[in-house]
Amino acid sequence: MMSDKSEQLKIRQPRPRGNAVTARDVARAAGVSLATVSRVLNGNPKVAPALREQVRRTAGLLGYTPHAAARALATQRSMAIGAIVPTLEDANFAIGIAALQRKVTSAGYTLLLASSNYDREEELRQVRALCSQGIAGLMLVGARHEQEVYDILSAKDIPFVNTWVIDTDRPCVGFDNREIGRVLAEYLLDLGHTEFGIIAQRTGESDRAAGRIAGIHQALKSRGAALPQEKLIERSHKIIDGQLALRELMSTAKRPTAVLCGTDMLAFGALIEARRLGLSVPEELSVAGINDTELAAHFSPALTTIRLSAEEIGERAAEFLLARANGEPGLRTTVVPFELIVRESTAPAPGAKPRPVKRGRRRT
């Protein structure tokens, strides 16, 4: 006599022939509702652990494997949300995607993720691939995409949202990147700096970087300051790029006293190179970044930066896509606030009489 419960289950519920096992078969064998099976197999965390294990064990014994495309065809509704990010190396993109996944999973959807590697043709290829899977919505980063991306999404009636930017023409969840650049530059201007350098990501690849640089130029122009072309260096997003860029800036005839970096990673590189060159930060050189990654507060000196809530980007994007997938209107434009976090890497310019600026936070 068999005592093992799983063996008894095999006897009572013979495996359906061929590949005809359905979610209804799993529900019947496990003694639960079809809705419970759907929630478990879609990863809904609200199902009790014991019940979840029972359904999964039963599905395994019966050899049931859900097929996303077939399920979408049968129900006329896809249960997958897609997301394409420029790179998986950026911690902030990872944080945003994690928040997006939590939201869509709790609603019974599966997240399909791809990376474009800052290549718009590659992004287009990934859009085609995700759309062929029958996704219910798509999150994109930035507003610059091949026109064919928008044509495909429109033809297939797939809701999408551009993130990390404010897009006046299309649904978006993001920051006012021009304002980010302006706020950071004005803070350093208030400290008496007049000689600036910028280390930014390549504007041809990132409209976020282009917006921030435009904001910096706006602030400098409003105070009568100028930024020679040689003081603007565009590179990739790695620490070594920040090092090489600062080395180049410090080789110019008139060295900057403040360097604004498009990301914290570039700022970390600048701080490392400043130490290598024997420059005292912030007494001789102020360095500021953007993102407020986890390391920023623990670097030496602690980095002054703009805090961007990547988690809120992911959450708000998920809310919009889920609403649209369910036929509900979503908020077309969501502007996410940012904060200036003042720490140890910035100080008044040498010999300057700055406006009083307190260390801490300023929310925008």
N, C-alpha and C positions, 0 to 999 in steps of 0.2 A: 504493500500500500504506500502510495506517495504522500509524503507529508509536506513537501515543498509547495508553497502556494503558487509559484510560477508554473510548476509542472501541472498542477490541477487546472490552472487557467488554460494551458495548452490543450488538455483533454476536453474541457467544457466548450471551448471556443476554437474549433479547427480553423486553420489559416485559409482564407478565401483563395480560390485558385488564381494562378497567374499573377498579374499586377493589379487585380481588381480591389485591393484593400482600400477602403475609404475612411474618412474621419468618422463617419457614422458607425462603421464596423468597430473602430477603436472605442467610441463612446459606449456602444452596446456591451463590448467585452469588459470594459472597465467599470460599467455600472454607473456612468455619469451622463450628463447632458452633452449634446453636441456643442453647445456654447462653451462649456467648460473645456472640452478638448481643443476648441479653437483658441481659447485664451491661453492655455498651456503651451500649445505648439507655436503660438505667436510671441511667447516670452512675457506675457503679462504677469508682473510680479505680485499682483493682488490675490492670486490663487494660493491656497494653503499649501505649505511644503509637502505634506503627506499626500495630498490629492494630486499635486503636480507630479510627484514621483510615481504614483500609481498610474497616471495617464501615460507618462513617458515610458514606463516599463511595459505597459500593455502595447503601446505603439511599436516598441522594439520587438516584442514577441511576435506580433503579427506581421512585422516587416513593412510597416507603413512609413512612407517618406512623402511629406507634402511637396507638391510641385507648384511653385508660385505661378508660373504661366498658365497652367491648367486651371488652377483655382481662380485666377483672375478672369479667365474665359468663362468659367462656369457661373461665377457670381456677378459678372460684369463689373467687378470692382477689384482694383489692385490693392494689396495690403503691404506695399513696399514704398518707402520714401527714399529718394536718391540725394546724394550730396557730392559735389566735386570741389575740392580745395586745391590751391596752387601747389602746396607741398605738405608732406606729412612730417617734415622736420621742425616745423614751427610749433612751439608749445601752445601758443594761443589758438591756432587752428585746431589742435588736438583737444583743448579744453572746450572750445565751441562745439565740436563734433560730439564730444561726450555728453554735453547738455542736450544737444539735438536728439541723440539716440535715446537718452532717458525718457524724454517727452514722447517720442513716437512709439517707443516700446510699450510704455504704459497705456497707450491708446490701441495697442494690438497690432502695430505696424512693425515691419522689419526695415532696418537701415541698410542701404547699399551705398558704399563709399568708393570714390575714385580720386586720383590725383592727376592734375594736368601738367605738373612740373613747369609752371609758368609758360606753357606752350598752348596757344589758342587753337592750333590745329589738333593737338592731342586732346584738348578739352572737347572739341567738336566730336572727335571719335568716341570719347567716353559718353557724351550726351546720346549719341546714336545707340551705343551699347546699352545704356541704362533704359532708354525709352523702349528698346526692343524687349525688355523684361516686363513691361507693363507697369511702370511706376505711377504712383498717385500724385506725386509732387517732386520738385527738385530744388535744392538749395545750391546757389552759385555764389562765388566770391567776386566782388567787384562789379562794375557795370560795363566793362569792355569785353564783349564777346563777339564771335563771328555772327553775322546776320543770320546765317543758316541755323545757328543754335535757337534763336528766337522763332525762326520759321518752322522748325521741327516741333518745338513745344506748342506753338499755336495750332499747327495742323493736327496734332494729336490731342489737343485740348488738355495739356498737362500744366497745372499751376506751377509757378516757379517764384522764387524770391531772390533778389540780389542782396548780398550781405556785405558788411564792413564799409559800406558807402551809402550816401544819400543819392538816390537816382530819381530825378524829377519825372522821368518818363515811364518808369516801370515799378512794380512792387519792390520794396526794399526794407531792410532792417540794418541800420548802421550808424556810423559816427559822422559828424561834420568834420571831415579831415582837414579842410581849409582852416576851420576854427581851431583845430588841434595845433596846427603849425603856428597860427597867429598867437595863441595863448602862450605857448612855450617861448616864442621869440620875445614877446612883450615882457615876460617875466625876467628874461636875461637883460633886456634893454633897461628895465627898471633897476637892475643891479649895476648899471653904468657901463655895460659892455657896448662897444662900438665896432670891434673887429671880430667878425664871425666866420666860422667855417661850417659847412653842412656835409654830413656823410649820410647819403640816402640810398634806398634801394633803387634799382633802375626804373625810371618813370615809364619807359616803354613797356615794361612788364606789369607795373602796378599803378593803377589810377589812384590808389590810396596814397602812395608816395608823392605822386604829382600834386594831389590836393594839398598835402601838408607843406610841400615846398612853396606852393602858391601862397599859402597863408603866412609863411615866414617872410617871403618877399613883401607881402602887403604890410606886415608889421614894421619891417625895416624902412620901407618907403615912407610910412606915416611919421617916422621919427627922423627922417633925413639921412638914414644910413643906407649904404649900398653894399651889394655882395658881388664882387668880381667873379667872373665865370670860373676862374681857377680855384675859387674857394668852395665850389660846389662839386662834390665827387660822388658819382653814382657807382655802386657796386652791388654784389649779391648780398645775402643776408647772414653770412657766417662771421664768426668772431675774427678770423684772419683778415676778412675784408675790412673790418673796422681798424685793425692794426695797420694795414697797408695804406689805408686812406689817411689816417692821422699822420703817418710818416710823411706822406706827400704834402699834407697841409702845413706841417711844421718846417718844410723845406722852402716855403715861399718867402719872398723878401720881407713881407709884413705878416708876422705870425698872428693867428687869431687868439683872442683871449677866452673865447667861448665857442664850443663846438656842439651843434645840435645834431643828434643822430636819429635816423628814421626808425630804428628799432633798438631795444635794449641790447640785443646781441651785438650790433654794431658799436653801441656805447661801451660794452664790456671790452671789445677789442681796442677801442680808443683808450680806455683806462689802462689796459695792459701795456699798450705801446707808450703811453705817457710815462709810465713807471720805467720802462726800458730806456727812454730818452732822458731820464733824470728830471722830468718836469713834475712839479708839485701840484697836486690837485686837491683843493680848488684854488690854492693861493696864486698859482701862475696860470692855470687853465681850468675853466669850468666845463664840465661835460654833462649833457642831459640826453635822455633817451625817450622812447615811447613804447608802451605796453605794460610796464610794471610786472614783469615776470617774477617768479618766486625768488630768484637769486638776487634781484635788484636791491632788496633791503639788506642783504647779507654780504654784498660785495664790499670791498674796502678800497676807497670810501663808498658808503652806501649811495646808490644812484638816484639822483633827481630824475623823475620821469612822469609821463602821462599815463595814468591808469585807465586801461580799456577793459571793460567787462566782457570778455569773450564768452563767458557762460550765458550772459543775458542775450548775446547775439544768437546763440544756439537755441535758447528757450523761446525767444520771440519768433525766430524763423520757423520753429516747429509748430507753434501756435497758429501762425498764418497758414502754413501748408495743411495742417490737420483740418482747420476750418474750411479751407477751399476744397479739400478732398471729400468733406461731408456736405458740400453744397452750400456752405454758409459764407457770408462775406467776411473777408479778413481786412484788418487795418492796412491800407495800401502803403503807408509810409510810417515807419517807427524809428524815431531818432533816439539813439541810446546815449545817455550822458557819459561824460568822462571827467576825470579828476587830475589836477596837477598835484603831484606828490613831491614836496620839497625835502631833499635829504642833504647829505654831506658833500656831494660832488660838485656843487655850485656855490659860488660866493661872489661878492662884489669884485668888479674888475680892478686890477692893480692901480692904485692911485685915484680911483673914482669916488665920487660922493653919491652913493645910490639912494634911491627911494627906499624907505623901510619895507622889508619883505620878511614875513615870519615863516619859519620852517613848519611844514605840516601839509594840509590839504586845501585845495580850492576846487570846488565842484562846478562843472559847467554843463 
